[in-house]
Amino acid sequence: MPGFDFSNSPAELAEADLAGYDVVQRTSAGTRGVVEASSATRRWCASLVCATATAAAVTESGLGKPSYVITGWFDPQHPGEDDVQTARLIERIRRGKPTRVEQTVAAIAGSREAAVTLALGPEHADPRDLELATRIDAFDFAREAEQTPDGLRLDMRS
């Protein structure tokens, strides 16, 4: 597709007609994190929208307690709160603990990172992005990264 160049906006991608296209995702942190975790036995790319499916896939793998790689900005200004909250939610689901969904969404929506992102304004960050990104379990698949001869491939697994 000539001129194909999308941002990391869920709202922008939700409106795009991507039927028949393979999508290559490149992010500043998440993609680097999965690539750098090359010594892991298995790698899942997690988010709130597929939290329960990810917890189930990790449990079904039989590998035991997972390690969570926090790839968001992780410094005093931007502590990666969304990544931390996502990991905590998946771990609660995995262990059969109370999920505290409302508290998770509130913590992310009230985080400094959300405020900084939304402050960029609608020309840089769609106001619907936060709502779309915090729709817990909007999808019923996990996303596992697998090494192929051509590089890493991220597939949906139900």
Residue, then its C-alpha position, 0 to 999 in steps of 0.5 A: m500500500p503506497g504511503f502505508d505508515f500508521s502511528n501506534s494509535p489503536a483508533e487510527l488502526a481500527e479505522a484502517d482497511l488492512a484486509g489482505y495485508d501483513v502488518v509489521q509492527r515496530t515500536s520504540a519499546g515493545t518490539r525491542g523487548v521481545v527481540e532482546a528476550s531471545s534467550a527466553t523459552r517462549r515469548w508472549c506479547a501481552s496487553l490488556v486487550c488480550a490479558t486473559a488469553t495471555a494468562a491462559a497461554v502462559t499457564e498452558s505452556g507448563l513452564g511455571k512462573p513467567s518473567y515479565v519484561i517491562t518495556g515502557w519508559f521506565d524512569p522517574q518521569h515515565p515509570g512504565e505504569d501501563d506495562v506494570q499494571t498489565a503484568r500485574l493483571i495478567e499475573r492475578i488472572r494466571r494465579g486465579k486471584p481477584t482481577r481488580v479490573e476497574q482499579t487497573v484501568a483507573a491506574i493506567a488512565g490516571s498515570r503520568e504517561a497517559a496524561v503526557t500522551l493525551a497532552l500531545g493533543p488530537e493531532h498527535a494522539d487520538p483521544r479514543d486511544l486510551e479507551l481502546a487500549t484499556r478494553i480488557d479482554a476485547f480479544d480472545f487470543a494470545r500473541e506469541a512471538e516465534q522465531t522463523p527463518d525470516g525473523l520473529r513472527l507474531d501470531m494470534r493463538s486462541 
